[in-house]
Amino acid sequence: MRPTVLVGLIGTGIQASRSPALHMREGEAQGLSYQYKLIDLTRLGLGVDALPELLTAAERLGFDGLNITHPCKQAVIPYLDALSPDARALGAVNTVVFKDGKRTGHNTDWYGFAEGFRRALPDVNRGHVVQFGAGGAGAAVAHAALTLGMTQLTLIDVDPSRAATVAAGLNERFGPGRAVVGTDAATAVAGADGIINATPLGMDAHPGMALPASLLRPALWVAEVVYFPLETELLRTARAIGCRTADGGGMAVFQAVEAFRLFSGVTPDAERMRQHFASMGA
């Protein structure tokens, strides 16, 4: 009898998620009976306040863990028993493991972004970077950006206090002045080498762009965290004027590689998962 793994994803507007297919196909290749369920708050007519009830239900139903996505990555923390060092530092969780009666939160997003970026944009200038979005994914991506050696990161968020909290944590970990809060996108982008979109804008459920198209110029590189659709309006616009780009697929694949290992205890084949993700089309 094959070992069984039962996991799921909690978030809003996640019907287009590739995570179930990505995890289950790798599970099959590893000889596991691997089930991955979508728990879509939008479809269920629920809000973030349903998290305690959903976590308890998943535990009772024998789930091994859950992936957590927008808008629950920070809201889930009060309902967990423990956090990994990365999750604690970032104040955001995208993977919860149920084991021995405990709920432990992890963050595999930062690793996913860093690994995807290294492969897509290995030789770009990593001087001044502007990141839009400082929420759950944004905190992880900002951590990844400074881990990748970006000299200075300007954070712009609809909630400046949220950006300030993330910046303070980054400066504590990476050194004073590495992260600053920006309020004027035009000024920040004018002096940037690259931009990162870590907002939900561009998702099927949240169409649009985090900055006006007029601020883009060919010398900028543009990295995206949204992966459904894989080609967002931002990437399409940036590519059209000659920017080098990194889509959200790298982050999606490599955060899943690490989450798979945490859920199952089995080290997956990262290259096979990357190829499978690519085969799913845009």
The 8 nearest C-alpha neighbors of each residue, nearest first, counted from 0:
[[1, 2, 3, 32, 31, 30, 4, 33],
 [0, 2, 31, 32, 3, 30, 33, 4],
 [3, 1, 31, 32, 0, 4, 30, 33],
 [4, 2, 32, 33, 31, 1, 5, 34],
 [3, 5, 33, 32, 34, 63, 263, 6],
 [6, 4, 34, 62, 63, 33, 35, 3],
 [5, 7, 35, 64, 65, 62, 63, 34],
 [8, 6, 36, 65, 35, 37, 66, 38],
 [7, 9, 66, 37, 65, 38, 67, 36],
 [10, 8, 38, 67, 39, 68, 66, 37],
 [11, 9, 68, 69, 39, 40, 13, 70],
 [10, 12, 40, 41, 39, 13, 69, 70],
 [11, 13, 41, 14, 204, 39, 10, 40],
 [12, 14, 16, 15, 11, 39, 10, 37],
 [13, 15, 16, 12, 39, 37, 11, 42],
 [16, 14, 13, 17, 227, 12, 228, 203],
 [17, 15, 13, 18, 14, 227, 19, 37],
 [16, 18, 20, 19, 21, 15, 276, 279],
 [17, 19, 21, 16, 20, 22, 255, 35],
 [20, 18, 35, 22, 21, 17, 23, 36],
 [21, 19, 23, 22, 18, 17, 24, 35],
 [22, 20, 18, 19, 24, 23, 17, 25],
 [21, 23, 25, 19, 20, 24, 18, 26],
 [24, 22, 26, 20, 33, 25, 21, 19],
 [23, 25, 27, 26, 22, 21, 20, 28],
 [26, 24, 28, 22, 27, 23, 29, 21],
 [27, 25, 23, 29, 31, 33, 24, 28],
 [26, 28, 24, 30, 29, 25, 31, 23],
 [27, 29, 25, 26, 30, 24, 31, 23],
 [30, 28, 26, 27, 31, 25, 267, 265],
 [31, 29, 27, 28, 26, 1, 32, 2],
 [32, 30, 26, 2, 27, 1, 33, 29],
 [31, 33, 3, 1, 2, 4, 27, 34],
 [34, 32, 4, 26, 23, 31, 3, 5],
 [33, 35, 5, 23, 4, 6, 36, 32],
 [34, 36, 7, 6, 19, 5, 23, 33],
 [37, 35, 7, 6, 8, 38, 34, 19],
 [36, 38, 8, 7, 39, 9, 35, 13],
 [39, 37, 9, 8, 40, 36, 7, 10],
 [38, 40, 42, 11, 41, 10, 37, 13],
 [39, 41, 45, 11, 43, 42, 10, 44],
 [42, 40, 11, 44, 39, 43, 12, 45],
 [41, 43, 39, 44, 40, 12, 45, 11],
 [44, 42, 40, 45, 41, 39, 38, 46],
 [43, 45, 41, 42, 40, 46, 39, 11],
 [46, 44, 40, 43, 49, 41, 47, 48],
 [47, 45, 48, 49, 40, 44, 41, 50],
 [46, 48, 49, 50, 71, 45, 74, 70],
 [47, 49, 46, 50, 51, 45, 52, 74],
 [48, 50, 47, 52, 51, 46, 53, 45],
 [49, 51, 53, 52, 48, 47, 54, 75],
 [52, 50, 54, 53, 49, 55, 78, 48],
 [51, 53, 55, 50, 49, 54, 56, 48],
 [54, 52, 56, 50, 55, 51, 57, 49],
 [55, 53, 57, 51, 56, 52, 50, 58],
 [54, 56, 58, 52, 53, 57, 59, 51],
 [55, 57, 53, 59, 54, 58, 60, 52],
 [58, 56, 60, 54, 62, 59, 55, 53],
 [59, 57, 55, 61, 60, 56, 62, 54],
 [58, 60, 56, 61, 57, 55, 62, 54],
 [61, 59, 57, 58, 62, 56, 55, 5],
 [60, 62, 58, 59, 57, 63, 5, 56],
 [61, 63, 5, 57, 6, 64, 58, 60],
 [64, 62, 97, 5, 6, 96, 262, 4],
 [63, 65, 96, 6, 97, 95, 62, 262],
 [66, 64, 7, 95, 6, 8, 94, 67],
 [65, 67, 94, 8, 93, 7, 95, 9],
 [68, 66, 93, 9, 8, 72, 94, 71],
 [67, 69, 10, 72, 71, 70, 93, 9],
 [70, 68, 71, 10, 72, 11, 67, 135],
 [69, 71, 68, 72, 10, 11, 47, 74],
 [70, 72, 74, 69, 73, 68, 75, 67],
 [73, 71, 92, 91, 135, 68, 93, 74],
 [72, 74, 91, 75, 71, 76, 135, 92],
 [73, 75, 71, 76, 72, 77, 47, 70],
 [76, 74, 73, 78, 71, 77, 72, 50],
 [77, 75, 78, 79, 74, 73, 92, 91],
 [76, 78, 79, 75, 74, 80, 73, 51],
 [79, 77, 76, 75, 51, 80, 50, 102],
 [80, 78, 102, 76, 77, 81, 103, 104],
 [81, 79, 102, 103, 101, 78, 82, 104],
 [80, 82, 103, 79, 104, 102, 83, 101],
 [83, 81, 104, 103, 87, 86, 105, 84],
 [82, 84, 86, 105, 85, 87, 104, 81],
 [85, 83, 87, 86, 88, 82, 105, 89],
 [86, 84, 88, 87, 83, 106, 89, 105],
 [85, 87, 106, 105, 89, 83, 88, 91],
 [86, 88, 84, 90, 85, 89, 82, 83],
 [89, 87, 85, 86, 90, 84, 168, 91],
 [90, 88, 86, 91, 87, 138, 85, 139],
 [89, 91, 87, 86, 88, 73, 92, 138],
 [92, 90, 73, 135, 72, 89, 86, 106],
 [93, 91, 72, 106, 105, 104, 86, 94],
 [92, 94, 67, 106, 66, 72, 68, 105],
 [95, 93, 66, 105, 92, 104, 65, 67],
 [96, 94, 104, 65, 64, 103, 105, 66],
 [95, 97, 64, 103, 102, 63, 98, 262],
 [98, 96, 102, 64, 63, 101, 95, 103],
 [97, 99, 101, 100, 96, 102, 63, 103],
 [100, 98, 101, 97, 102, 96, 63, 103],
 [99, 101, 98, 97, 102, 58, 80, 103],
 [102, 100, 98, 99, 97, 80, 103, 81],
 [101, 103, 97, 79, 80, 96, 95, 81],
 [104, 102, 81, 96, 82, 95, 80, 79],
 [103, 105, 95, 82, 92, 94, 83, 81],
 [106, 104, 94, 86, 83, 92, 95, 82],
 [105, 107, 86, 92, 93, 108, 85, 94],
 [106, 108, 254, 110, 109, 111, 257, 105],
 [109, 107, 111, 254, 110, 106, 139, 112],
 [108, 110, 139, 143, 112, 140, 111, 107],
 [111, 109, 113, 108, 107, 112, 114, 254],
 [110, 112, 254, 250, 253, 108, 109, 114],
 [113, 111, 250, 115, 109, 110, 114, 116],
 [114, 112, 110, 116, 143, 115, 111, 117],
 [113, 115, 117, 111, 116, 112, 110, 118],
 [116, 114, 249, 112, 250, 118, 113, 117],
 [117, 115, 119, 113, 118, 114, 120, 112],
 [118, 116, 121, 114, 115, 120, 119, 113],
 [117, 119, 116, 115, 121, 120, 114, 249],
 [118, 120, 116, 245, 117, 121, 115, 244],
 [121, 119, 116, 117, 122, 123, 118, 245],
 [122, 120, 117, 118, 119, 123, 116, 124],
 [121, 123, 120, 124, 117, 125, 119, 118],
 [124, 122, 120, 121, 125, 220, 192, 193],
 [123, 125, 126, 192, 122, 193, 149, 127],
 [126, 124, 149, 123, 127, 150, 148, 192],
 [125, 127, 150, 149, 124, 192, 151, 128],
 [128, 126, 151, 191, 192, 150, 152, 125],
 [127, 129, 193, 152, 191, 194, 192, 153],
 [130, 128, 153, 194, 152, 154, 195, 188],
 [131, 129, 195, 154, 194, 196, 153, 155],
 [130, 132, 155, 196, 197, 156, 154, 198],
 [133, 131, 198, 197, 156, 137, 134, 155],
 [132, 134, 137, 162, 138, 156, 161, 165],
 [133, 135, 137, 136, 132, 138, 161, 198],
 [134, 136, 91, 72, 137, 138, 73, 133],
 [137, 135, 139, 138, 134, 140, 197, 108],
 [136, 138, 133, 134, 197, 140, 132, 139],
 [137, 139, 141, 133, 136, 135, 140, 89],
 [140, 138, 109, 142, 136, 137, 141, 108],
 [139, 141, 143, 137, 109, 142, 138, 144],
 [142, 140, 144, 138, 143, 139, 137, 145],
 [143, 141, 139, 140, 144, 145, 146, 138],
 [142, 144, 146, 140, 109, 113, 141, 145],
 [145, 143, 141, 147, 146, 142, 149, 140],
 [144, 146, 148, 149, 147, 142, 143, 141],
 [145, 147, 143, 148, 144, 142, 149, 113],
 [148, 146, 144, 145, 149, 143, 113, 125],
 [149, 147, 145, 146, 150, 125, 144, 126],
 [148, 150, 125, 145, 126, 151, 144, 147],
 [151, 149, 126, 127, 148, 177, 125, 152],
 [152, 150, 177, 127, 178, 149, 128, 126],
 [151, 153, 178, 128, 129, 127, 177, 154],
 [152, 154, 129, 179, 180, 181, 178, 130],
 [155, 153, 180, 130, 181, 162, 131, 129],
 [156, 154, 131, 181, 132, 180, 182, 130],
 [155, 157, 132, 158, 159, 133, 162, 131],
 [156, 158, 159, 155, 132, 161, 162, 133],
 [157, 159, 156, 161, 160, 162, 155, 133],
 [160, 158, 162, 161, 156, 163, 157, 155],
 [161, 159, 163, 162, 158, 164, 156, 165],
 [160, 162, 164, 159, 163, 158, 133, 165],
 [161, 163, 159, 165, 133, 160, 164, 156],
 [164, 162, 160, 166, 161, 165, 180, 167],
 [163, 165, 161, 167, 162, 166, 160, 168],
 [164, 166, 162, 168, 167, 163, 138, 169],
 [167, 165, 163, 169, 178, 168, 164, 179],
 [168, 166, 164, 170, 169, 165, 163, 171],
 [167, 169, 171, 165, 166, 170, 172, 164],
 [168, 170, 166, 172, 171, 167, 173, 165],
 [171, 169, 174, 175, 173, 167, 172, 168],
 [170, 172, 168, 169, 174, 173, 167, 175],
 [173, 171, 169, 170, 174, 168, 88, 175],
 [174, 172, 170, 169, 171, 177, 175, 145],
 [173, 175, 170, 171, 172, 177, 176, 169],
 [176, 174, 170, 177, 171, 173, 178, 169],
 [175, 177, 178, 170, 174, 179, 151, 166],
 [176, 178, 151, 175, 170, 174, 152, 150],
 [179, 177, 152, 166, 176, 151, 153, 170],
 [180, 178, 153, 166, 154, 152, 181, 176],
 [181, 179, 154, 153, 163, 162, 155, 182],
 [182, 180, 155, 154, 153, 183, 179, 187],
 [181, 183, 155, 184, 180, 159, 156, 187],
 [184, 182, 185, 186, 181, 187, 155, 188],
 [183, 185, 187, 186, 188, 182, 181, 210],
 [186, 184, 188, 187, 183, 189, 214, 210],
 [185, 187, 189, 184, 183, 188, 190, 181],
 [188, 186, 184, 189, 185, 190, 183, 191],
 [187, 189, 191, 190, 185, 186, 184, 129],
 [190, 188, 186, 187, 191, 185, 214, 184],
 [191, 189, 188, 187, 186, 192, 127, 128],
 [192, 190, 188, 127, 128, 193, 189, 129],
 [193, 191, 219, 127, 128, 124, 126, 220],
 [192, 194, 220, 219, 128, 191, 221, 129],
 [195, 193, 129, 221, 128, 130, 222, 220],
 [194, 196, 130, 222, 223, 221, 197, 131],
 [195, 197, 223, 131, 198, 130, 224, 222],
 [196, 198, 132, 137, 224, 131, 195, 136],
 [197, 199, 132, 200, 196, 131, 209, 137],
 [198, 200, 202, 201, 205, 225, 197, 69],
 [201, 199, 205, 198, 207, 208, 202, 206],
 [200, 202, 206, 207, 231, 205, 208, 232],
 [201, 203, 205, 204, 200, 206, 227, 199],
 [204, 202, 205, 206, 228, 201, 227, 12],
 [203, 205, 202, 12, 206, 201, 200, 199],
 [206, 204, 202, 200, 203, 201, 199, 207],
 [207, 205, 201, 200, 202, 203, 204, 208],
 [206, 208, 201, 200, 205, 232, 209, 233],
 [207, 209, 210, 200, 233, 201, 232, 211],
 [208, 210, 200, 131, 207, 196, 211, 198],
 [211, 209, 208, 212, 184, 214, 131, 213],
 [210, 212, 213, 214, 208, 209, 215, 185],
 [211, 213, 214, 215, 210, 236, 233, 208],
 [212, 214, 211, 215, 216, 210, 185, 236],
 [215, 213, 212, 211, 185, 216, 188, 210],
 [214, 216, 213, 212, 237, 217, 219, 211],
 [215, 217, 218, 219, 214, 240, 242, 237],
 [216, 218, 242, 241, 219, 240, 215, 237],
 [219, 217, 216, 242, 220, 192, 241, 243],
 [220, 218, 193, 192, 217, 242, 216, 221],
 [219, 221, 193, 243, 242, 244, 194, 218],
 [220, 222, 244, 194, 193, 195, 243, 219],
 [223, 221, 245, 195, 244, 246, 194, 196],
 [222, 224, 247, 196, 246, 225, 195, 245],
 [223, 225, 247, 197, 196, 226, 250, 246],
 [226, 224, 247, 223, 227, 202, 201, 199],
 [227, 225, 229, 247, 228, 248, 224, 246],
 [228, 226, 229, 202, 225, 203, 15, 16],
 [227, 229, 226, 230, 231, 202, 281, 203],
 [228, 230, 226, 227, 281, 231, 246, 247],
 [231, 229, 228, 234, 235, 232, 281, 246],
 [232, 230, 201, 234, 233, 228, 229, 235],
 [231, 233, 235, 234, 236, 201, 208, 207],
 [234, 232, 236, 231, 235, 208, 237, 201],
 [235, 233, 237, 231, 236, 232, 230, 238],
 [234, 236, 232, 238, 233, 237, 231, 239],
 [237, 235, 239, 233, 234, 238, 232, 240],
 [238, 236, 234, 242, 239, 235, 240, 233],
 [239, 237, 241, 242, 235, 240, 236, 234],
 [238, 240, 236, 237, 241, 235, 242, 234],
 [241, 239, 238, 237, 217, 242, 236, 216],
 [240, 242, 217, 238, 239, 237, 243, 218],
 [243, 241, 217, 238, 237, 220, 219, 240],
 [242, 244, 220, 221, 241, 238, 219, 245],
 [245, 243, 221, 222, 220, 242, 246, 234],
 [246, 244, 222, 119, 223, 221, 116, 247],
 [245, 247, 223, 248, 222, 229, 244, 224],
 [248, 246, 224, 226, 225, 223, 250, 249],
 [247, 249, 251, 226, 250, 246, 252, 229],
 [250, 248, 115, 252, 251, 247, 253, 112],
 [249, 251, 111, 112, 115, 253, 248, 252],
 [252, 250, 248, 249, 254, 253, 255, 247],
 [253, 251, 255, 249, 250, 254, 273, 248],
 [252, 254, 111, 256, 255, 250, 251, 249],
 [253, 255, 111, 107, 108, 257, 256, 251],
 [256, 254, 258, 252, 253, 257, 259, 251],
 [257, 255, 253, 259, 254, 258, 269, 252],
 [256, 258, 260, 259, 255, 254, 107, 261],
 [259, 257, 255, 261, 260, 256, 262, 254],
 [260, 258, 262, 256, 257, 261, 255, 263],
 [259, 261, 264, 266, 265, 257, 258, 263],
 [260, 262, 258, 259, 264, 263, 257, 96],
 [263, 261, 259, 260, 264, 258, 64, 63],
 [262, 264, 265, 260, 261, 259, 4, 63],
 [263, 265, 260, 261, 262, 266, 259, 267],
 [266, 264, 260, 263, 267, 259, 261, 29],
 [265, 267, 260, 264, 268, 259, 256, 257],
 [268, 266, 269, 265, 256, 260, 259, 25],
 [267, 269, 271, 270, 272, 266, 25, 256],
 [270, 268, 272, 271, 267, 256, 273, 253],
 [269, 271, 273, 272, 268, 274, 275, 267],
 [270, 272, 274, 268, 273, 269, 275, 25],
 [271, 273, 275, 269, 270, 274, 276, 268],
 [274, 272, 270, 276, 271, 275, 252, 269],
 [275, 273, 277, 271, 276, 272, 278, 270],
 [274, 276, 278, 272, 277, 273, 271, 279],
 [275, 277, 273, 279, 278, 274, 272, 21],
 [278, 276, 274, 275, 279, 280, 273, 281],
 [277, 279, 275, 280, 276, 274, 273, 281],
 [280, 278, 276, 277, 275, 281, 17, 274],
 [281, 279, 278, 277, 276, 229, 275, 228],
 [280, 229, 228, 279, 230, 227, 277, 226]]
